[in-house]
Amino acid sequence: MNTALGAVSATFMSLTLVALAHPNATIRARAERLLRLLFRAR
């Protein structure tokens, strides 16, 4: 279970990093907000 959760969070992180490099500002802002929520939850 723990490894599956780790894989999911790793995939999510890489997807978010890709979104942060996205030329579209809306998608970038959304990814930034997701990252902030993620780190606040921890």
PDBQT receptor file of N, H, CA, C and O in Angstrom, charges set to zero:
ATOM      1  N   MET A   1       0.836  -1.205   0.000  1.00  0.00    +0.000 N 
ATOM      2  CA  MET A   1       0.000   0.000   0.000  1.00  0.00    +0.000 C 
ATOM      3  C   MET A   1       0.871   1.255   0.000  1.00  0.00    +0.000 C 
ATOM      4  O   MET A   1       0.630   2.202  -0.750  1.00  0.00    +0.000 OA
ATOM      5  N   ASN A   2       1.881   1.237   0.854  1.00  0.00    +0.000 N 
ATOM      6  H   ASN A   2       2.077   0.469   1.463  1.00  0.00    +0.000 HD
ATOM      7  CA  ASN A   2       2.748   2.407   0.966  1.00  0.00    +0.000 C 
ATOM      8  C   ASN A   2       3.489   2.694  -0.338  1.00  0.00    +0.000 C 
ATOM      9  O   ASN A   2       3.626   3.850  -0.737  1.00  0.00    +0.000 OA
ATOM     10  N   THR A   3       3.972   1.630  -1.007  1.00  0.00    +0.000 N 
ATOM     11  H   THR A   3       3.862   0.690  -0.683  1.00  0.00    +0.000 HD
ATOM     12  CA  THR A   3       4.708   1.830  -2.251  1.00  0.00    +0.000 C 
ATOM     13  C   THR A   3       3.798   2.372  -3.344  1.00  0.00    +0.000 C 
ATOM     14  O   THR A   3       4.226   3.178  -4.169  1.00  0.00    +0.000 OA
ATOM     15  N   ALA A   4       2.536   1.930  -3.351  1.00  0.00    +0.000 N 
ATOM     16  H   ALA A   4       2.188   1.275  -2.680  1.00  0.00    +0.000 HD
ATOM     17  CA  ALA A   4       1.583   2.423  -4.344  1.00  0.00    +0.000 C 
ATOM     18  C   ALA A   4       1.343   3.921  -4.128  1.00  0.00    +0.000 C 
ATOM     19  O   ALA A   4       1.281   4.704  -5.076  1.00  0.00    +0.000 OA
ATOM     20  N   LEU A   5       1.212   4.289  -2.860  1.00  0.00    +0.000 N 
ATOM     21  H   LEU A   5       1.262   3.654  -2.090  1.00  0.00    +0.000 HD
ATOM     22  CA  LEU A   5       0.990   5.697  -2.543  1.00  0.00    +0.000 C 
ATOM     23  C   LEU A   5       2.202   6.525  -2.956  1.00  0.00    +0.000 C 
ATOM     24  O   LEU A   5       2.056   7.631  -3.477  1.00  0.00    +0.000 OA
ATOM     25  N   GLY A   6       3.391   5.991  -2.724  1.00  0.00    +0.000 N 
ATOM     26  H   GLY A   6       3.509   5.092  -2.301  1.00  0.00    +0.000 HD
ATOM     27  CA  GLY A   6       4.616   6.678  -3.126  1.00  0.00    +0.000 C 
ATOM     28  C   GLY A   6       4.692   6.866  -4.628  1.00  0.00    +0.000 C 
ATOM     29  O   GLY A   6       5.100   7.921  -5.113  1.00  0.00    +0.000 OA
ATOM     30  N   ALA A   7       4.296   5.836  -5.362  1.00  0.00    +0.000 N 
ATOM     31  H   ALA A   7       3.964   4.979  -4.968  1.00  0.00    +0.000 HD
ATOM     32  CA  ALA A   7       4.317   5.917  -6.821  1.00  0.00    +0.000 C 
ATOM     33  C   ALA A   7       3.333   6.955  -7.326  1.00  0.00    +0.000 C 
ATOM     34  O   ALA A   7       3.626   7.709  -8.254  1.00  0.00    +0.000 OA
ATOM     35  N   VAL A   8       2.162   6.987  -6.703  1.00  0.00    +0.000 N 
ATOM     36  H   VAL A   8       1.924   6.375  -5.949  1.00  0.00    +0.000 HD
ATOM     37  CA  VAL A   8       1.142   7.963  -7.104  1.00  0.00    +0.000 C 
ATOM     38  C   VAL A   8       1.620   9.382  -6.835  1.00  0.00    +0.000 C 
ATOM     39  O   VAL A   8       1.463  10.265  -7.678  1.00  0.00    +0.000 OA
ATOM     40  N   SER A   9       2.207   9.604  -5.656  1.00  0.00    +0.000 N 
ATOM     41  H   SER A   9       2.335   8.887  -4.971  1.00  0.00    +0.000 HD
ATOM     42  CA  SER A   9       2.665  10.951  -5.326  1.00  0.00    +0.000 C 
ATOM     43  C   SER A   9       3.844  11.357  -6.205  1.00  0.00    +0.000 C 
ATOM     44  O   SER A   9       3.970  12.528  -6.564  1.00  0.00    +0.000 OA
ATOM     45  N   ALA A  10       4.708  10.407  -6.557  1.00  0.00    +0.000 N 
ATOM     46  H   ALA A  10       4.606   9.456  -6.266  1.00  0.00    +0.000 HD
ATOM     47  CA  ALA A  10       5.829  10.702  -7.445  1.00  0.00    +0.000 C 
ATOM     48  C   ALA A  10       5.324  11.086  -8.832  1.00  0.00    +0.000 C 
ATOM     49  O   ALA A  10       5.826  12.027  -9.447  1.00  0.00    +0.000 OA
ATOM     50  N   THR A  11       4.323  10.346  -9.319  1.00  0.00    +0.000 N 
ATOM     51  H   THR A  11       3.916   9.582  -8.819  1.00  0.00    +0.000 HD
ATOM     52  CA  THR A  11       3.734  10.652 -10.624  1.00  0.00    +0.000 C 
ATOM     53  C   THR A  11       3.073  12.026 -10.591  1.00  0.00    +0.000 C 
ATOM     54  O   THR A  11       3.199  12.815 -11.527  1.00  0.00    +0.000 OA
ATOM     55  N   PHE A  12       2.366  12.296  -9.497  1.00  0.00    +0.000 N 
ATOM     56  H   PHE A  12       2.263  11.655  -8.736  1.00  0.00    +0.000 HD
ATOM     57  CA  PHE A  12       1.696  13.584  -9.344  1.00  0.00    +0.000 C 
ATOM     58  C   PHE A  12       2.703  14.728  -9.343  1.00  0.00    +0.000 C 
ATOM     59  O   PHE A  12       2.480  15.768  -9.963  1.00  0.00    +0.000 OA
ATOM     60  N   MET A  13       3.820  14.521  -8.634  1.00  0.00    +0.000 N 
ATOM     61  H   MET A  13       4.001  13.676  -8.130  1.00  0.00    +0.000 HD
ATOM     62  CA  MET A  13       4.852  15.555  -8.562  1.00  0.00    +0.000 C 
ATOM     63  C   MET A  13       5.435  15.841  -9.938  1.00  0.00    +0.000 C 
ATOM     64  O   MET A  13       5.599  17.003 -10.309  1.00  0.00    +0.000 OA
ATOM     65  N   SER A  14       5.752  14.788 -10.706  1.00  0.00    +0.000 N 
ATOM     66  H   SER A  14       5.619  13.844 -10.404  1.00  0.00    +0.000 HD
ATOM     67  CA  SER A  14       6.328  14.998 -12.031  1.00  0.00    +0.000 C 
ATOM     68  C   SER A  14       5.327  15.669 -12.961  1.00  0.00    +0.000 C 
ATOM     69  O   SER A  14       5.703  16.520 -13.768  1.00  0.00    +0.000 OA
ATOM     70  N   LEU A  15       4.055  15.293 -12.853  1.00  0.00    +0.000 N 
ATOM     71  H   LEU A  15       3.750  14.602 -12.197  1.00  0.00    +0.000 HD
ATOM     72  CA  LEU A  15       3.025  15.937 -13.667  1.00  0.00    +0.000 C 
ATOM     73  C   LEU A  15       2.908  17.415 -13.318  1.00  0.00    +0.000 C 
ATOM     74  O   LEU A  15       2.742  18.262 -14.195  1.00  0.00    +0.000 OA
ATOM     75  N   THR A  16       2.997  17.712 -12.014  1.00  0.00    +0.000 N 
ATOM     76  H   THR A  16       3.132  17.024 -11.302  1.00  0.00    +0.000 HD
ATOM     77  CA  THR A  16       2.904  19.099 -11.571  1.00  0.00    +0.000 C 
ATOM     78  C   THR A  16       4.094  19.901 -12.073  1.00  0.00    +0.000 C 
ATOM     79  O   THR A  16       3.939  21.054 -12.475  1.00  0.00    +0.000 OA
ATOM     80  N   LEU A  17       5.286  19.300 -12.054  1.00  0.00    +0.000 N 
ATOM     81  H   LEU A  17       5.412  18.363 -11.727  1.00  0.00    +0.000 HD
ATOM     82  CA  LEU A  17       6.480  19.982 -12.544  1.00  0.00    +0.000 C 
ATOM     83  C   LEU A  17       6.359  20.267 -14.033  1.00  0.00    +0.000 C 
ATOM     84  O   LEU A  17       6.770  21.326 -14.506  1.00  0.00    +0.000 OA
ATOM     85  N   VAL A  18       5.790  19.312 -14.772  1.00  0.00    +0.000 N 
ATOM     86  H   VAL A  18       5.455  18.452 -14.388  1.00  0.00    +0.000 HD
ATOM     87  CA  VAL A  18       5.562  19.525 -16.207  1.00  0.00    +0.000 C 
ATOM     88  C   VAL A  18       4.580  20.675 -16.411  1.00  0.00    +0.000 C 
ATOM     89  O   VAL A  18       4.760  21.510 -17.297  1.00  0.00    +0.000 OA
ATOM     90  N   ALA A  19       3.531  20.707 -15.571  1.00  0.00    +0.000 N 
ATOM     91  H   ALA A  19       3.385  20.028 -14.851  1.00  0.00    +0.000 HD
ATOM     92  CA  ALA A  19       2.527  21.766 -15.691  1.00  0.00    +0.000 C 
ATOM     93  C   ALA A  19       3.138  23.130 -15.352  1.00  0.00    +0.000 C 
ATOM     94  O   ALA A  19       2.751  24.145 -15.932  1.00  0.00    +0.000 OA
ATOM     95  N   LEU A  20       4.099  23.155 -14.404  1.00  0.00    +0.000 N 
ATOM     96  H   LEU A  20       4.413  22.331 -13.933  1.00  0.00    +0.000 HD
ATOM     97  CA  LEU A  20       4.738  24.410 -14.026  1.00  0.00    +0.000 C 
ATOM     98  C   LEU A  20       5.581  24.968 -15.173  1.00  0.00    +0.000 C 
ATOM     99  O   LEU A  20       5.808  26.175 -15.253  1.00  0.00    +0.000 OA
ATOM    100  N   ALA A  21       6.040  24.086 -16.056  1.00  0.00    +0.000 N 
ATOM    101  H   ALA A  21       5.856  23.105 -15.991  1.00  0.00    +0.000 HD
ATOM    102  CA  ALA A  21       6.833  24.523 -17.207  1.00  0.00    +0.000 C 
ATOM    103  C   ALA A  21       5.952  24.820 -18.419  1.00  0.00    +0.000 C 
ATOM    104  O   ALA A  21       6.450  25.189 -19.482  1.00  0.00    +0.000 OA
ATOM    105  N   HIS A  22       4.645  24.658 -18.251  1.00  0.00    +0.000 N 
ATOM    106  H   HIS A  22       4.240  24.359 -17.387  1.00  0.00    +0.000 HD
ATOM    107  CA  HIS A  22       3.700  24.846 -19.340  1.00  0.00    +0.000 C 
ATOM    108  C   HIS A  22       3.618  26.311 -19.760  1.00  0.00    +0.000 C 
ATOM    109  O   HIS A  22       3.638  27.198 -18.906  1.00  0.00    +0.000 OA
ATOM    110  N   PRO A  23       3.526  26.575 -21.064  1.00  0.00    +0.000 N 
ATOM    111  CA  PRO A  23       3.424  27.965 -21.534  1.00  0.00    +0.000 C 
ATOM    112  C   PRO A  23       2.117  28.649 -21.134  1.00  0.00    +0.000 C 
ATOM    113  O   PRO A  23       2.049  29.877 -21.072  1.00  0.00    +0.000 OA
ATOM    114  N   ASN A  24       1.089  27.860 -20.864  1.00  0.00    +0.000 N 
ATOM    115  H   ASN A  24       1.145  26.863 -20.914  1.00  0.00    +0.000 HD
ATOM    116  CA  ASN A  24      -0.203  28.429 -20.494  1.00  0.00    +0.000 C 
ATOM    117  C   ASN A  24      -0.173  28.872 -19.031  1.00  0.00    +0.000 C 
ATOM    118  O   ASN A  24       0.075  28.064 -18.136  1.00  0.00    +0.000 OA
ATOM    119  N   ALA A  25      -0.427  30.150 -18.798  1.00  0.00    +0.000 N 
ATOM    120  H   ALA A  25      -0.629  30.806 -19.525  1.00  0.00    +0.000 HD
ATOM    121  CA  ALA A  25      -0.327  30.709 -17.443  1.00  0.00    +0.000 C 
ATOM    122  C   ALA A  25      -1.386  30.140 -16.507  1.00  0.00    +0.000 C 
ATOM    123  O   ALA A  25      -1.139  29.982 -15.311  1.00  0.00    +0.000 OA
ATOM    124  N   THR A  26      -2.564  29.831 -17.044  1.00  0.00    +0.000 N 
ATOM    125  H   THR A  26      -2.765  29.959 -18.015  1.00  0.00    +0.000 HD
ATOM    126  CA  THR A  26      -3.640  29.294 -16.204  1.00  0.00    +0.000 C 
ATOM    127  C   THR A  26      -3.257  27.928 -15.641  1.00  0.00    +0.000 C 
ATOM    128  O   THR A  26      -3.462  27.649 -14.459  1.00  0.00    +0.000 OA
ATOM    129  N   ILE A  27      -2.705  27.090 -16.496  1.00  0.00    +0.000 N 
ATOM    130  H   ILE A  27      -2.539  27.316 -17.456  1.00  0.00    +0.000 HD
ATOM    131  CA  ILE A  27      -2.298  25.749 -16.063  1.00  0.00    +0.000 C 
ATOM    132  C   ILE A  27      -1.153  25.857 -15.063  1.00  0.00    +0.000 C 
ATOM    133  O   ILE A  27      -1.099  25.111 -14.086  1.00  0.00    +0.000 OA
ATOM    134  N   ARG A  28      -0.229  26.802 -15.317  1.00  0.00    +0.000 N 
ATOM    135  H   ARG A  28      -0.273  27.409 -16.111  1.00  0.00    +0.000 HD
ATOM    136  CA  ARG A  28       0.884  27.022 -14.389  1.00  0.00    +0.000 C 
ATOM    137  C   ARG A  28       0.375  27.433 -13.026  1.00  0.00    +0.000 C 
ATOM    138  O   ARG A  28       0.835  26.911 -12.011  1.00  0.00    +0.000 OA
ATOM    139  N   ALA A  29      -0.573  28.365 -12.986  1.00  0.00    +0.000 N 
ATOM    140  H   ALA A  29      -0.947  28.789 -13.811  1.00  0.00    +0.000 HD
ATOM    141  CA  ALA A  29      -1.119  28.847 -11.713  1.00  0.00    +0.000 C 
ATOM    142  C   ALA A  29      -1.847  27.725 -10.979  1.00  0.00    +0.000 C 
ATOM    143  O   ALA A  29      -1.771  27.619  -9.755  1.00  0.00    +0.000 OA
ATOM    144  N   ARG A  30      -2.555  26.888 -11.741  1.00  0.00    +0.000 N 
ATOM    145  H   ARG A  30      -2.617  26.974 -12.735  1.00  0.00    +0.000 HD
ATOM    146  CA  ARG A  30      -3.275  25.780 -11.137  1.00  0.00    +0.000 C 
ATOM    147  C   ARG A  30      -2.297  24.781 -10.511  1.00  0.00    +0.000 C 
ATOM    148  O   ARG A  30      -2.534  24.286  -9.409  1.00  0.00    +0.000 OA
ATOM    149  N   ALA A  31      -1.217  24.491 -11.201  1.00  0.00    +0.000 N 
ATOM    150  H   ALA A  31      -1.024  24.893 -12.096  1.00  0.00    +0.000 HD
ATOM    151  CA  ALA A  31      -0.208  23.563 -10.691  1.00  0.00    +0.000 C 
ATOM    152  C   ALA A  31       0.443  24.130  -9.432  1.00  0.00    +0.000 C 
ATOM    153  O   ALA A  31       0.715  23.403  -8.477  1.00  0.00    +0.000 OA
ATOM    154  N   GLU A  32       0.691  25.451  -9.445  1.00  0.00    +0.000 N 
ATOM    155  H   GLU A  32       0.470  26.043 -10.221  1.00  0.00    +0.000 HD
ATOM    156  CA  GLU A  32       1.288  26.104  -8.276  1.00  0.00    +0.000 C 
ATOM    157  C   GLU A  32       0.369  25.971  -7.067  1.00  0.00    +0.000 C 
ATOM    158  O   GLU A  32       0.826  25.675  -5.963  1.00  0.00    +0.000 OA
ATOM    159  N   ARG A  33      -0.919  26.189  -7.276  1.00  0.00    +0.000 N 
ATOM    160  H   ARG A  33      -1.290  26.430  -8.172  1.00  0.00    +0.000 HD
ATOM    161  CA  ARG A  33      -1.887  26.089  -6.184  1.00  0.00    +0.000 C 
ATOM    162  C   ARG A  33      -1.936  24.652  -5.650  1.00  0.00    +0.000 C 
ATOM    163  O   ARG A  33      -2.003  24.433  -4.441  1.00  0.00    +0.000 OA
ATOM    164  N   LEU A  34      -1.903  23.681  -6.565  1.00  0.00    +0.000 N 
ATOM    165  H   LEU A  34      -1.848  23.859  -7.547  1.00  0.00    +0.000 HD
ATOM    166  CA  LEU A  34      -1.915  22.273  -6.158  1.00  0.00    +0.000 C 
ATOM    167  C   LEU A  34      -0.693  21.946  -5.306  1.00  0.00    +0.000 C 
ATOM    168  O   LEU A  34      -0.795  21.252  -4.294  1.00  0.00    +0.000 OA
ATOM    169  N   LEU A  35       0.466  22.456  -5.727  1.00  0.00    +0.000 N 
ATOM    170  H   LEU A  35       0.550  23.020  -6.548  1.00  0.00    +0.000 HD
ATOM    171  CA  LEU A  35       1.693  22.207  -4.962  1.00  0.00    +0.000 C 
ATOM    172  C   LEU A  35       1.586  22.793  -3.563  1.00  0.00    +0.000 C 
ATOM    173  O   LEU A  35       1.968  22.151  -2.585  1.00  0.00    +0.000 OA
ATOM    174  N   ARG A  36       1.064  24.017  -3.465  1.00  0.00    +0.000 N 
ATOM    175  H   ARG A  36       0.754  24.539  -4.259  1.00  0.00    +0.000 HD
ATOM    176  CA  ARG A  36       0.936  24.661  -2.150  1.00  0.00    +0.000 C 
ATOM    177  C   ARG A  36       0.010  23.860  -1.242  1.00  0.00    +0.000 C 
ATOM    178  O   ARG A  36       0.310  23.655  -0.066  1.00  0.00    +0.000 OA
ATOM    179  N   LEU A  37      -1.122  23.407  -1.795  1.00  0.00    +0.000 N 
ATOM    180  H   LEU A  37      -1.366  23.573  -2.750  1.00  0.00    +0.000 HD
ATOM    181  CA  LEU A  37      -2.056  22.596  -1.015  1.00  0.00    +0.000 C 
ATOM    182  C   LEU A  37      -1.396  21.301  -0.565  1.00  0.00    +0.000 C 
ATOM    183  O   LEU A  37      -1.586  20.851   0.565  1.00  0.00    +0.000 OA
ATOM    184  N   LEU A  38      -0.618  20.711  -1.465  1.00  0.00    +0.000 N 
ATOM    185  H   LEU A  38      -0.463  21.076  -2.383  1.00  0.00    +0.000 HD
ATOM    186  CA  LEU A  38       0.046  19.447  -1.161  1.00  0.00    +0.000 C 
ATOM    187  C   LEU A  38       1.018  19.608   0.001  1.00  0.00    +0.000 C 
ATOM    188  O   LEU A  38       1.050  18.781   0.912  1.00  0.00    +0.000 OA
ATOM    189  N   PHE A  39       1.809  20.676  -0.036  1.00  0.00    +0.000 N 
ATOM    190  H   PHE A  39       1.783  21.348  -0.776  1.00  0.00    +0.000 HD
ATOM    191  CA  PHE A  39       2.806  20.871   1.020  1.00  0.00    +0.000 C 
ATOM    192  C   PHE A  39       2.177  21.330   2.328  1.00  0.00    +0.000 C 
ATOM    193  O   PHE A  39       2.718  21.084   3.405  1.00  0.00    +0.000 OA
ATOM    194  N   ARG A  40       1.033  21.997   2.228  1.00  0.00    +0.000 N 
ATOM    195  H   ARG A  40       0.593  22.197   1.353  1.00  0.00    +0.000 HD
ATOM    196  CA  ARG A  40       0.350  22.425   3.446  1.00  0.00    +0.000 C 
ATOM    197  C   ARG A  40      -0.281  21.227   4.146  1.00  0.00    +0.000 C 
ATOM    198  O   ARG A  40      -0.377  21.195   5.372  1.00  0.00    +0.000 OA
ATOM    199  N   ALA A  41      -0.714  20.229   3.351  1.00  0.00    +0.000 N 
ATOM    200  H   ALA A  41      -0.636  20.254   2.354  1.00  0.00    +0.000 HD
ATOM    201  CA  ALA A  41      -1.357  19.039   3.909  1.00  0.00    +0.000 C 
ATOM    202  C   ALA A  41      -0.369  18.184   4.694  1.00  0.00    +0.000 C 
ATOM    203  O   ALA A  41      -0.767  17.448   5.596  1.00  0.00    +0.000 OA
ATOM    204  N   ARG A  42       0.926  18.276   4.355  1.00  0.00    +0.000 N 
ATOM    205  H   ARG A  42       1.250  18.874   3.622  1.00  0.00    +0.000 HD
ATOM    206  CA  ARG A  42       1.929  17.437   5.020  1.00  0.00    +0.000 C 
ATOM    207  C   ARG A  42       2.345  17.964   6.365  1.00  0.00    +0.000 C 
ATOM    208  O   ARG A  42       3.182  17.358   7.034  1.00  0.00    +0.000 OA
TER     209      ARG A  42
